[in-house]
Amino acid sequence: MGKPTGFVEWRRLVPKKRGVVERLRDWREVEHASHGPLEADALRAQAGRCMDCGVPFCTSGCPLGNPIPDFADLTWRDRPRDAYRRLAVTNDFPEFTGRLCPAPCEGSCVLGIGATLDGPVTIEALEKLIVERAFAEGWVTPAPRRAPTGRRIAIVGSGPAGLAAAVRLARAGHSAVVYEAAARPGGLLRYGIPDFKLEKAVLDRRLALVEAEGVELRCGVTVGVDPTWDRLRAEHDAVVIAIGAMVPRDLRVPGRELDGVVMAMDYLTDQNRVLADEQPAAVHDVRGRRVIILGGGDTGSDCLGTALRQGAAHVTQIELMPAPPPARATSNPWPAWPLVFRTSSSQEEGGERTFAFRTTHLAGGDGGRLAALHGERLDDGAQVTLPVDTLILALGFTGPDTGALVEQLGVAVDARGNIATDAHGRTNLPGVYCAGDAQRGASLVVWAIADGRDLAAAIDADLSRA
């Protein structure tokens, strides 16, 4: 259980971040290994804070069911290789969750119940440092595969859900082929997440292992066009739909058509393609411009960090809802996810934040280009006009693009527009399955991995009975 008195002796520590001035000059990760993560002794102490509290609320709070007390104890006992082995049993991609997951496990940690316990164990950082040590020591190797089954499975989409399903299916002996419309695999991990949160060398390192385990990655293939969904189904023993929930929520106000309004994912993808040398310059570069971002979530925060690095003159991030409280409200008790005020690494770097603000209309200037955003403050009804050159819409996503799926296959959708499945990811069509955001709605990377793993188990069971 770590050190029995560790949670009393040691305060919660998190990895060090590079200075704001330094990190705004480049696109490297904010918490970079060469700039002072938790050192070995500090890491052991943080793992030693774990109480092994009998009922592991952290494990139940994790969609993957990660055995957090186990790998924390092994880290405290200075058995890093065993800690990695234990972590890898439930998490195929801890280097992704260790960087991108908001850590619902930490929200469920017993040490987070009250201020007197000094905060939860730094589980997310622990995961990241365990797996990075494993890569550095050469402990991460392709997993063995069962004997080939002769079954061929198509996985459409190479994001975390599709990759998790593909890896698990390949290890079960099936032929797993991933189809990706983009030029390179990774889905949102590559094109939607900025490098300052996930450097793409980390993704490529994992993709090399995925291929070494027998997964075939086919990029530049737009399923629904060539091949069609029905043809893909006819040519495989099973089809996995892992296309995400990429239809963005739009802003329905007068002036929306003005030049200067851009969707968040278009903006982020544009810059990521520049960094990947897929295009020479950003189409949506905001250098020297006044930028407003509508949306206070992670995507909006990613846009903020990107705009600051591009050299925007001024950036304001606007949220429709009021600011959350600084501590848990009585209606939000532990171990539920704490709905409290947070500051992301991008928000630390600059810009302004506005809450409880509703946009009413947009106004243009010369040449029909966006010049002003008009809105009202919901707390007092005051009318406000904000000058703006570029408006980035980070309002979330409404669901997957199901047009071709419904037309070509007849896949059923639910009331929210997501692909309808049973508890095991089966759609209304035999041999057609769905995992991740396409059936769940836009969610967390950890849920996508968990869905992909569970779906692979269901497909393997179904095929063994066929």
C-alpha positions as CSV (number, residue, x, y, z in Angstrom):
1,M,0.0,0.0,0.0
2,G,3.0,2.3,-0.3
3,K,4.2,3.8,2.9
4,P,1.5,3.6,5.6
5,T,2.2,7.1,6.8
6,G,3.1,8.5,3.3
7,F,0.0,10.5,2.9
8,V,0.8,12.3,6.1
9,E,4.5,12.9,5.5
10,W,4.5,14.0,1.9
11,R,2.5,16.8,0.1
12,R,1.0,16.3,-3.3
13,L,3.4,17.3,-6.0
14,V,2.8,17.5,-9.8
15,P,5.4,17.5,-12.6
16,K,7.1,20.8,-13.2
17,K,6.2,22.8,-16.3
18,R,8.5,24.8,-18.5
19,G,8.3,28.5,-18.0
20,V,5.5,30.4,-19.9
21,V,7.9,32.6,-21.9
22,E,9.9,29.6,-23.0
23,R,7.1,27.3,-24.0
24,L,5.3,30.1,-26.0
25,R,8.3,30.2,-28.2
26,D,7.8,26.6,-29.5
27,W,5.3,23.7,-29.8
28,R,7.0,21.2,-27.5
29,E,5.1,19.6,-24.6
30,V,4.5,21.9,-21.6
31,E,5.6,19.1,-19.3
32,H,8.7,17.9,-21.2
33,A,11.0,15.2,-19.9
34,S,14.1,17.3,-20.2
35,H,12.7,20.1,-18.1
36,G,12.2,18.6,-14.7
37,P,9.4,16.1,-14.3
38,L,9.1,14.4,-10.9
39,E,12.5,13.0,-10.1
40,A,12.8,9.4,-9.1
41,D,12.8,10.0,-5.4
42,A,9.9,12.4,-5.6
43,L,8.0,9.9,-7.8
44,R,8.4,7.2,-5.3
45,A,7.2,9.5,-2.5
46,Q,4.1,10.4,-4.5
47,A,3.4,6.7,-5.1
48,G,3.9,6.1,-1.4
49,R,1.1,8.5,-0.6
50,C,-1.4,5.9,-1.9
51,M,-3.4,4.6,1.1
52,D,-4.6,1.3,-0.5
53,C,-7.8,2.3,1.2
54,G,-9.6,-1.1,0.9
55,V,-12.2,0.0,-1.6
56,P,-10.2,1.4,-4.5
57,F,-12.5,4.3,-5.5
58,C,-9.8,5.5,-7.9
59,T,-10.0,2.2,-9.8
60,S,-13.8,2.4,-10.0
61,G,-13.5,6.0,-11.1
62,C,-11.3,5.0,-14.0
63,P,-13.1,3.8,-17.1
64,L,-10.3,1.4,-17.7
65,G,-10.4,0.0,-14.2
66,N,-6.7,0.6,-13.8
67,P,-5.3,-1.1,-10.7
68,I,-3.9,2.1,-9.3
69,P,-3.0,0.9,-5.8
70,D,-1.1,-2.0,-7.3
71,F,1.2,0.0,-9.6
72,A,1.6,2.8,-7.0
73,D,2.8,0.2,-4.4
74,L,5.2,-1.3,-6.9
75,T,6.6,2.1,-7.7
76,W,7.1,2.9,-4.0
77,R,8.9,-0.4,-3.6
78,D,11.2,0.6,-6.5
79,R,10.0,-2.1,-8.8
80,P,9.4,0.0,-11.9
81,R,9.3,-2.8,-14.4
82,D,6.6,-4.6,-12.5
83,A,4.7,-1.4,-12.1
84,Y,4.7,-1.0,-15.9
85,R,3.6,-4.6,-16.4
86,R,0.7,-4.1,-14.0
87,L,-0.4,-0.8,-15.6
88,A,-0.2,-2.4,-19.1
89,V,-2.7,-5.1,-18.2
90,T,-5.6,-2.6,-18.3
91,N,-4.3,0.3,-20.3
92,D,-2.9,-0.2,-23.8
93,F,-1.8,3.4,-24.2
94,P,-0.8,4.9,-20.8
95,E,1.4,7.5,-22.6
96,F,-1.8,9.0,-24.0
97,T,-3.9,8.9,-20.9
98,G,-0.9,10.2,-18.8
99,R,-0.9,13.3,-21.0
100,L,-4.5,13.8,-22.1
101,C,-6.9,12.3,-19.5
102,P,-8.5,14.7,-17.0
103,A,-7.9,12.0,-14.4
104,P,-11.4,11.0,-13.1
105,C,-9.4,8.6,-10.9
106,E,-7.9,11.5,-9.0
107,G,-11.4,12.9,-8.5
108,S,-12.3,9.6,-6.8
109,C,-9.1,9.4,-4.7
110,V,-9.8,9.2,-0.9
111,L,-7.0,11.8,-0.4
112,G,-9.2,14.3,-2.3
113,I,-12.1,14.2,0.1
114,G,-11.0,17.1,2.2
115,A,-8.4,19.8,2.3
116,T,-6.7,18.3,5.4
117,L,-5.5,15.4,3.3
118,D,-3.6,17.7,0.9
119,G,-5.1,16.4,-2.4
120,P,-5.3,13.1,-4.3
121,V,-2.4,11.0,-5.4
122,T,-0.9,12.3,-8.6
123,I,-2.1,9.3,-10.6
124,E,-2.0,10.8,-14.1
125,A,1.7,11.8,-13.7
126,L,2.5,8.4,-12.2
127,E,1.1,6.7,-15.2
128,K,3.0,8.9,-17.6
129,L,6.3,8.5,-15.8
130,I,5.9,4.7,-15.4
131,V,5.4,4.2,-19.2
132,E,8.1,6.7,-20.2
133,R,10.6,4.8,-18.0
134,A,9.4,1.6,-19.6
135,F,10.0,3.0,-23.1
136,A,13.4,4.3,-22.1
137,E,14.5,1.0,-20.6
138,G,13.2,-1.0,-23.6
139,W,10.5,-2.8,-21.7
140,V,7.7,-1.9,-24.1
141,T,7.7,-4.6,-26.8
142,P,5.1,-6.0,-29.2
143,A,2.7,-8.4,-27.3
144,P,2.5,-12.0,-28.5
145,R,-0.3,-13.0,-30.7
146,R,-2.5,-16.1,-30.7
147,A,-2.5,-18.5,-33.6
148,P,-4.1,-16.9,-36.7
149,T,-7.9,-17.4,-36.9
150,G,-8.3,-16.5,-40.5
151,R,-10.9,-13.9,-39.7
152,R,-10.5,-10.4,-41.2
153,I,-11.8,-7.4,-39.4
154,A,-12.1,-3.8,-40.7
155,I,-11.7,-0.9,-38.2
156,V,-12.7,2.4,-39.7
157,G,-11.0,5.2,-37.8
158,S,-7.5,5.3,-36.3
159,G,-8.2,7.3,-33.1
160,P,-7.8,5.8,-29.6
161,A,-11.0,3.7,-29.8
162,G,-10.1,2.2,-33.2
163,L,-6.5,1.6,-32.3
164,A,-7.4,-0.1,-29.0
165,A,-9.9,-2.4,-30.7
166,A,-7.3,-3.2,-33.5
167,V,-4.6,-4.1,-31.1
168,R,-6.8,-6.3,-29.0
169,L,-8.2,-8.1,-32.1
170,A,-4.7,-8.6,-33.6
171,R,-3.5,-10.1,-30.3
172,A,-6.4,-12.5,-30.4
173,G,-5.2,-13.8,-33.8
174,H,-7.5,-11.9,-36.1
175,S,-6.4,-9.9,-39.1
176,A,-7.1,-6.3,-38.1
177,V,-7.1,-3.6,-40.9
178,V,-7.5,0.0,-39.9
179,Y,-8.9,2.4,-42.5
180,E,-8.2,6.1,-42.1
181,A,-9.3,8.9,-44.3
182,A,-6.5,11.3,-43.3
183,A,-2.9,11.1,-44.6
184,R,-1.6,9.7,-41.4
185,P,-3.0,7.5,-38.6
186,G,-4.0,8.7,-35.2
187,G,-7.3,10.6,-35.6
188,L,-7.7,13.3,-33.1
189,L,-4.5,12.3,-31.4
190,R,-2.6,13.5,-34.4
191,Y,-4.8,16.3,-35.9
192,G,-6.9,17.5,-33.0
193,I,-4.5,17.6,-30.1
194,P,-1.8,20.3,-30.2
195,D,1.8,19.2,-29.9
196,F,2.2,21.2,-26.7
197,K,0.0,18.5,-25.1
198,L,1.1,15.5,-27.2
199,E,4.2,15.6,-29.3
200,K,3.6,13.4,-32.4
201,A,6.8,11.4,-31.8
202,V,5.0,9.9,-28.8
203,L,2.1,8.8,-31.1
204,D,4.4,7.5,-33.9
205,R,6.3,5.5,-31.3
206,R,3.1,3.7,-30.3
207,L,1.9,3.3,-33.9
208,A,5.2,1.5,-34.8
209,L,4.3,-1.0,-32.0
210,V,0.8,-1.3,-33.2
211,E,2.0,-2.3,-36.7
212,A,4.6,-4.6,-35.1
213,E,1.8,-6.5,-33.5
214,G,0.2,-7.2,-36.9
215,V,-2.2,-4.3,-37.3
216,E,-2.4,-3.0,-40.9
217,L,-2.8,0.7,-41.2
218,R,-4.3,2.0,-44.4
219,C,-4.4,5.8,-44.7
220,G,-6.0,8.0,-47.3
221,V,-9.0,5.7,-47.6
222,T,-12.4,7.4,-47.3
223,V,-14.9,4.6,-46.4
224,G,-18.3,5.5,-47.7
225,V,-16.8,6.8,-50.9
226,D,-14.2,4.2,-52.0
227,P,-14.9,1.6,-50.7
228,T,-18.5,2.0,-49.8
229,W,-19.7,0.8,-46.4
230,D,-21.6,-2.1,-47.8
231,R,-18.6,-3.3,-49.9
232,L,-16.4,-3.1,-46.8
233,R,-18.8,-5.2,-44.9
234,A,-19.0,-7.8,-47.6
235,E,-15.2,-8.1,-47.7
236,H,-14.7,-8.6,-44.0
237,D,-15.9,-10.9,-41.2
238,A,-16.7,-7.9,-39.0
239,V,-16.6,-4.1,-39.3
240,V,-15.8,-1.7,-36.5
241,I,-17.1,1.9,-36.7
242,A,-14.7,4.2,-34.8
243,I,-15.2,7.4,-36.7
244,G,-15.6,9.7,-33.7
245,A,-18.2,12.4,-33.2
246,M,-16.8,15.1,-35.4
247,V,-19.9,17.0,-36.4
248,P,-19.3,20.4,-34.7
249,R,-22.0,22.4,-32.9
250,D,-22.5,25.6,-34.9
251,L,-23.4,29.2,-33.8
252,R,-26.8,30.2,-35.0
253,V,-26.7,34.0,-34.8
254,P,-26.9,36.8,-37.4
255,G,-23.6,37.4,-39.0
256,R,-22.4,33.8,-38.8
257,E,-21.5,33.9,-42.5
258,L,-18.9,36.6,-42.1
259,D,-15.3,35.9,-43.1
260,G,-13.2,35.3,-40.0
261,V,-15.4,32.6,-38.3
262,V,-13.6,29.2,-38.1
263,M,-14.5,25.9,-36.4
264,A,-12.2,24.9,-33.7
265,M,-11.2,21.5,-35.2
266,D,-10.5,23.1,-38.6
267,Y,-8.2,25.6,-36.7
268,L,-6.4,23.0,-34.7
269,T,-6.0,20.6,-37.7
270,D,-4.6,23.4,-39.8
271,Q,-1.8,24.1,-37.4
272,N,-1.0,20.4,-36.7
273,R,-0.6,19.8,-40.4
274,V,1.9,22.7,-40.6
275,L,3.9,21.2,-37.8
276,A,3.8,17.8,-39.5
277,D,5.1,19.3,-42.8
278,E,1.8,18.3,-44.6
279,Q,1.3,21.9,-45.7
280,P,3.6,25.0,-45.9
281,A,1.7,27.5,-43.8
282,A,-1.4,27.8,-41.7
283,V,-4.6,28.9,-43.5
284,H,-6.0,30.2,-40.2
285,D,-2.9,31.9,-38.8
286,V,-4.1,34.5,-36.2
287,R,-0.8,36.4,-35.8
288,G,-1.4,40.0,-34.9
289,R,-5.2,39.4,-34.7
290,R,-7.8,39.9,-32.0
291,V,-9.2,36.4,-31.3
292,I,-12.3,35.3,-29.5
293,I,-12.9,31.6,-28.6
294,L,-16.4,30.6,-27.9
295,G,-16.3,27.5,-25.6
296,G,-14.6,27.0,-22.2
297,G,-13.7,23.3,-22.5
298,D,-10.6,21.5,-23.4
299,T,-10.9,22.2,-27.2
300,G,-11.3,25.9,-26.5
301,S,-8.3,25.8,-24.2
302,D,-6.3,24.0,-27.0
303,C,-7.3,26.8,-29.4
304,L,-6.1,29.4,-26.8
305,G,-2.7,27.8,-26.5
306,T,-2.4,27.6,-30.3
307,A,-3.4,31.2,-30.8
308,L,-0.9,32.4,-28.3
309,R,1.9,30.5,-30.0
310,Q,0.9,31.9,-33.4
311,G,1.3,35.4,-31.9
312,A,-2.3,36.6,-31.6
313,A,-2.6,40.3,-30.5
314,H,-5.2,39.4,-27.9
315,V,-7.3,36.3,-27.0
316,T,-10.5,36.1,-25.1
317,Q,-12.1,32.7,-24.2
318,I,-15.8,32.9,-23.5
319,E,-18.0,30.4,-21.7
320,L,-21.8,30.5,-21.7
321,M,-22.1,29.0,-18.2
322,P,-21.2,30.8,-15.0
323,A,-17.7,30.1,-13.5
324,P,-17.6,26.9,-11.4
325,P,-17.0,27.2,-7.7
326,P,-13.5,27.0,-6.3
327,A,-14.4,23.9,-4.2
328,R,-17.0,21.1,-4.4
329,A,-20.6,22.2,-3.9
330,T,-22.8,20.2,-1.6
331,S,-24.7,19.0,-4.6
332,N,-21.4,17.6,-6.0
333,P,-20.1,15.2,-3.3
334,W,-17.0,13.0,-3.5
335,P,-16.4,10.6,-5.3
336,A,-18.2,12.2,-8.2
337,W,-16.1,14.2,-10.6
338,P,-15.4,17.6,-8.9
339,L,-17.1,20.4,-10.9
340,V,-14.7,23.1,-9.7
341,F,-12.8,26.0,-11.3
342,R,-9.7,24.9,-13.2
343,T,-7.0,26.6,-15.1
344,S,-5.4,24.8,-18.0
345,S,-1.8,25.1,-19.0
346,S,-2.9,27.3,-21.9
347,Q,-5.0,29.5,-19.6
348,E,-1.8,30.0,-17.5
349,E,-0.1,31.4,-20.6
350,G,-2.3,34.4,-21.3
351,G,-5.6,35.6,-22.6
352,E,-8.8,36.5,-20.8
353,R,-11.6,34.4,-19.6
354,T,-15.3,35.5,-19.6
355,F,-18.1,33.5,-18.1
356,A,-21.9,33.7,-18.3
357,F,-21.9,35.5,-21.6
358,R,-24.2,34.8,-24.5
359,T,-23.4,35.9,-28.1
360,T,-26.4,37.6,-29.8
361,H,-25.0,38.6,-33.2
362,L,-21.9,39.3,-35.2
363,A,-21.1,42.4,-37.2
364,G,-18.8,42.9,-40.2
365,G,-16.5,45.7,-41.4
366,D,-14.8,46.4,-44.6
367,G,-15.2,43.7,-47.3
368,G,-17.6,41.6,-45.3
369,R,-15.1,40.5,-42.8
370,L,-15.9,40.0,-39.1
371,A,-15.3,43.0,-37.0
372,A,-17.3,42.8,-33.8
373,L,-19.1,40.3,-31.5
374,H,-22.2,41.5,-29.7
375,G,-23.6,39.7,-26.6
376,E,-25.0,40.1,-23.2
377,R,-23.8,39.2,-19.7
378,L,-26.2,36.8,-18.2
379,D,-25.7,37.9,-14.6
380,D,-26.8,41.5,-15.1
381,G,-28.1,41.7,-18.7
382,A,-25.6,44.2,-19.8
383,Q,-25.1,44.5,-23.6
384,V,-21.5,44.2,-24.6
385,T,-19.6,44.7,-27.9
386,L,-16.2,43.1,-28.4
387,P,-13.8,43.8,-31.3
388,V,-12.7,40.7,-33.0
389,D,-10.8,39.6,-36.2
390,T,-11.1,35.9,-35.8
391,L,-13.8,34.0,-34.0
392,I,-13.1,30.3,-33.2
393,L,-16.1,28.2,-32.4
394,A,-15.3,25.5,-29.8
395,L,-18.9,24.7,-28.9
396,G,-18.5,20.9,-28.7
397,F,-19.8,18.3,-31.1
398,T,-23.2,17.0,-31.9
399,G,-22.3,13.5,-33.0
400,P,-20.8,11.4,-35.8
401,D,-21.4,11.9,-39.5
402,T,-23.7,9.0,-40.2
403,G,-25.1,10.0,-43.6
404,A,-23.3,7.3,-45.6
405,L,-23.6,4.7,-42.9
406,V,-27.4,5.0,-42.8
407,E,-27.7,5.2,-46.6
408,Q,-25.4,2.4,-47.5
409,L,-25.8,0.0,-44.6
410,G,-29.0,1.0,-42.8
411,V,-27.2,1.4,-39.4
412,A,-29.6,2.6,-36.7
413,V,-29.0,5.8,-34.8
414,D,-30.3,6.8,-31.4
415,A,-32.2,9.9,-30.3
416,R,-29.1,11.9,-30.0
417,G,-27.8,11.0,-33.5
418,N,-25.1,8.6,-32.3
419,I,-24.9,5.1,-33.6
420,A,-27.2,2.9,-31.6
421,T,-25.5,-0.2,-30.0
422,D,-26.2,-2.7,-27.3
423,A,-24.0,-2.8,-24.1
424,H,-21.3,-4.7,-26.1
425,G,-21.1,-2.3,-29.1
426,R,-23.2,-4.4,-31.5
427,T,-25.3,-2.4,-33.9
428,N,-28.6,-3.5,-35.5
429,L,-26.6,-5.2,-38.2
430,P,-24.9,-8.6,-37.7
431,G,-21.1,-8.2,-37.9
432,V,-21.2,-4.4,-37.6
433,Y,-20.0,-2.8,-34.3
434,C,-19.2,0.6,-33.0
435,A,-16.9,2.0,-30.4
436,G,-15.9,5.3,-28.9
437,D,-17.4,8.7,-29.5
438,A,-19.4,7.5,-32.5
439,Q,-21.8,5.6,-30.1
440,R,-21.1,7.4,-26.8
441,G,-20.9,11.0,-28.0
442,A,-17.8,13.2,-27.6
443,S,-16.0,12.0,-24.5
444,L,-12.6,11.3,-23.0
445,V,-9.6,9.5,-24.4
446,V,-9.8,7.0,-21.5
447,W,-13.4,6.1,-22.4
448,A,-12.4,5.6,-26.1
449,I,-9.7,3.2,-25.1
450,A,-12.0,1.4,-22.7
451,D,-14.7,1.1,-25.4
452,G,-12.3,-0.2,-27.9
453,R,-11.0,-2.9,-25.6
454,D,-14.4,-4.0,-24.6
455,L,-15.6,-4.1,-28.2
456,A,-12.7,-6.3,-29.2
457,A,-13.6,-8.8,-26.5
458,A,-17.2,-8.9,-27.8
459,I,-16.1,-9.4,-31.4
460,D,-13.7,-12.1,-30.5
461,A,-16.4,-13.9,-28.5
462,D,-18.9,-13.5,-31.4
463,L,-16.5,-14.8,-34.0
464,S,-15.5,-17.8,-31.8
465,R,-19.2,-18.8,-31.8
466,A,-19.8,-18.3,-35.5
